[in-house]
Amino acid sequence: MTEAEPEQPEEPKKKSKLPLLLGVLLLLVGAGGGFYAVNSGLLPGGDSFVENHAKVEPDDIKDMPDVSYVALDPLVVSFGDGRGPNLRFRAQLEVHAPYHDEVAKVSPRVMDVLNSYLRAVDLEDLRSNSALVKLRAQMLRRIQVVTGGNRVNDLLIMEFVLN
Protein backbone atom coordinates (compact mmCIF):
# COMPACT_ATOMS: atom_id res chain seq x y z
CA MET A 1 0.00 0.00 0.00
CA THR A 2 1.09 3.36 -0.75
CA GLU A 3 0.79 6.14 1.64
CA ALA A 4 -1.39 8.99 0.59
CA GLU A 5 0.23 12.29 0.88
CA PRO A 6 -1.85 14.83 2.75
CA GLU A 7 -3.48 17.20 0.34
CA GLN A 8 -2.52 20.80 0.66
CA PRO A 9 -5.37 23.18 0.14
CA GLU A 10 -5.05 25.20 -3.02
CA GLU A 11 -4.36 28.85 -2.46
CA PRO A 12 -7.17 31.01 -3.80
CA LYS A 13 -6.27 32.94 -6.89
CA LYS A 14 -5.47 36.55 -6.15
CA LYS A 15 -7.83 38.91 -7.80
CA SER A 16 -6.30 41.32 -10.23
CA LYS A 17 -6.05 44.95 -9.14
CA LEU A 18 -5.96 46.13 -12.74
CA PRO A 19 -9.69 47.08 -12.92
CA LEU A 20 -9.38 49.11 -9.73
CA LEU A 21 -6.32 50.96 -10.97
CA LEU A 22 -7.98 51.65 -14.32
CA GLY A 23 -11.07 53.00 -12.57
CA VAL A 24 -9.02 55.35 -10.40
CA LEU A 25 -7.02 56.51 -13.42
CA LEU A 26 -10.19 57.20 -15.45
CA LEU A 27 -11.71 59.05 -12.50
CA LEU A 28 -8.70 61.34 -12.21
CA VAL A 29 -8.59 61.99 -15.96
CA GLY A 30 -12.32 62.75 -16.01
CA ALA A 31 -12.11 65.09 -13.03
CA GLY A 32 -9.16 66.93 -14.56
CA GLY A 33 -10.92 67.23 -17.91
CA GLY A 34 -14.10 68.50 -16.26
CA PHE A 35 -12.17 71.09 -14.28
CA TYR A 36 -10.39 72.27 -17.41
CA ALA A 37 -13.64 72.45 -19.41
CA VAL A 38 -15.40 74.51 -16.75
CA ASN A 39 -12.46 76.75 -15.96
CA SER A 40 -11.52 77.51 -19.57
CA GLY A 41 -15.08 78.24 -20.70
CA LEU A 42 -15.40 75.30 -23.09
CA LEU A 43 -18.88 74.49 -21.84
CA PRO A 44 -21.60 76.26 -23.83
CA GLY A 45 -23.07 79.37 -22.26
CA GLY A 46 -20.41 79.71 -19.61
CA ASP A 47 -17.41 81.94 -19.26
CA SER A 48 -14.42 81.07 -17.19
CA PHE A 49 -14.53 81.50 -13.45
CA VAL A 50 -11.70 84.02 -13.55
CA GLU A 51 -13.42 86.17 -16.15
CA ASN A 52 -16.67 86.27 -14.16
CA HIS A 53 -15.38 86.71 -10.63
CA ALA A 54 -11.86 88.11 -10.57
CA LYS A 55 -12.38 91.27 -12.59
CA VAL A 56 -14.58 93.98 -11.13
CA GLU A 57 -15.17 96.90 -13.43
CA PRO A 58 -15.85 100.31 -11.87
CA ASP A 59 -19.07 100.49 -13.91
CA ASP A 60 -20.34 97.33 -12.17
CA ILE A 61 -20.20 98.94 -8.73
CA LYS A 62 -23.47 100.62 -7.87
CA ASP A 63 -23.93 103.45 -5.42
CA MET A 64 -25.09 102.51 -1.96
CA PRO A 65 -28.77 103.26 -1.38
CA ASP A 66 -29.55 106.31 0.73
CA VAL A 67 -30.80 104.52 3.83
CA SER A 68 -30.66 105.05 7.54
CA TYR A 69 -31.30 102.73 10.48
CA VAL A 70 -33.59 103.28 13.42
CA ALA A 71 -32.73 101.10 16.42
CA LEU A 72 -35.68 99.72 18.35
CA ASP A 73 -35.62 99.05 22.08
CA PRO A 74 -35.10 95.39 23.03
CA LEU A 75 -38.20 93.38 23.90
CA VAL A 76 -38.61 90.47 26.29
CA VAL A 77 -41.82 88.54 25.75
CA SER A 78 -42.95 85.98 28.34
CA PHE A 79 -45.09 83.05 27.26
CA GLY A 80 -47.59 81.16 29.36
CA ASP A 81 -48.10 82.16 32.98
CA GLY A 82 -44.62 83.60 33.39
CA ARG A 83 -42.96 80.24 34.03
CA GLY A 84 -42.70 79.46 30.33
CA PRO A 85 -39.90 80.41 27.99
CA ASN A 86 -39.00 84.00 27.21
CA LEU A 87 -38.27 85.56 23.83
CA ARG A 88 -35.55 88.19 23.64
CA PHE A 89 -36.02 90.32 20.54
CA ARG A 90 -33.97 93.23 19.22
CA ALA A 91 -34.29 94.81 15.78
CA GLN A 92 -33.54 97.82 13.60
CA LEU A 93 -35.59 99.41 10.86
CA GLU A 94 -34.03 100.23 7.52
CA VAL A 95 -35.65 103.47 6.36
CA HIS A 96 -35.15 105.92 3.52
CA ALA A 97 -32.78 108.57 4.90
CA PRO A 98 -35.17 111.53 4.50
CA TYR A 99 -37.74 109.76 6.70
CA HIS A 100 -35.39 108.84 9.56
CA ASP A 101 -36.72 111.45 11.99
CA GLU A 102 -40.36 110.73 11.14
CA VAL A 103 -39.95 106.98 11.74
CA ALA A 104 -37.95 107.57 14.94
CA LYS A 105 -40.80 109.78 16.19
CA VAL A 106 -43.34 106.94 15.85
CA SER A 107 -41.03 104.23 17.24
CA PRO A 108 -43.12 103.90 20.47
CA ARG A 109 -46.11 102.96 18.32
CA VAL A 110 -43.91 100.50 16.38
CA MET A 111 -42.80 98.93 19.67
CA ASP A 112 -46.42 98.63 20.76
CA VAL A 113 -47.37 96.85 17.53
CA LEU A 114 -44.39 94.46 17.77
CA ASN A 115 -45.03 93.73 21.43
CA SER A 116 -48.71 93.02 20.81
CA TYR A 117 -47.99 90.81 17.83
CA LEU A 118 -45.25 88.78 19.50
CA ARG A 119 -47.39 88.14 22.59
CA ALA A 120 -50.18 86.81 20.37
CA VAL A 121 -47.91 84.36 18.53
CA ASP A 122 -48.28 80.72 19.53
CA LEU A 123 -45.19 79.23 21.15
CA GLU A 124 -45.24 76.24 18.78
CA ASP A 125 -45.09 78.61 15.81
CA LEU A 126 -41.83 80.02 17.15
CA ARG A 127 -40.21 76.60 17.28
CA SER A 128 -40.66 75.74 13.59
CA ASN A 129 -37.76 76.09 11.18
CA SER A 130 -39.44 78.74 9.06
CA ALA A 131 -40.75 80.77 11.99
CA LEU A 132 -38.35 83.67 11.68
CA VAL A 133 -39.10 84.24 8.00
CA LYS A 134 -42.86 84.26 8.57
CA LEU A 135 -42.66 86.42 11.69
CA ARG A 136 -40.37 88.91 10.00
CA ALA A 137 -42.75 89.33 7.07
CA GLN A 138 -45.74 89.78 9.39
CA MET A 139 -43.91 92.29 11.60
CA LEU A 140 -42.60 94.26 8.62
CA ARG A 141 -46.09 94.57 7.18
CA ARG A 142 -47.47 95.83 10.50
CA ILE A 143 -44.60 98.32 10.84
CA GLN A 144 -45.22 99.63 7.32
CA VAL A 145 -48.88 100.18 8.16
CA VAL A 146 -47.97 102.13 11.31
CA THR A 147 -45.26 104.25 9.68
CA GLY A 148 -47.25 104.81 6.50
CA GLY A 149 -46.20 104.51 2.88
CA ASN A 150 -42.80 103.24 1.89
CA ARG A 151 -40.81 104.83 4.66
CA VAL A 152 -39.55 101.50 6.03
CA ASN A 153 -37.66 99.25 3.61
CA ASP A 154 -36.86 96.33 5.85
CA LEU A 155 -36.83 94.93 9.36
CA LEU A 156 -33.39 93.77 10.44
CA ILE A 157 -33.56 91.27 13.29
CA MET A 158 -30.49 91.62 15.45
CA GLU A 159 -31.47 89.19 18.23
CA PHE A 160 -34.15 86.51 18.36
CA VAL A 161 -33.51 84.15 21.25
CA LEU A 162 -36.10 81.81 22.74
CA ASN A 163 -34.99 80.45 26.12
Secondary structure, 3 states (H helix, E strand, C coil): CCCCCCCCCCCCCCCCCHHHHHHHHHHHHHHHHHHHHHHHCCCCCCCCHHHHHCCCCHHHCCCCCCEEEEECCCEEEECCCCCCCEEEEEEEEEEEHHHHHHHHHCHHHHHHHHHHHHHHCCHHHHCCCCHHHHHHHHHHHHHHHHHCCCCEEEEEEEEEEEC
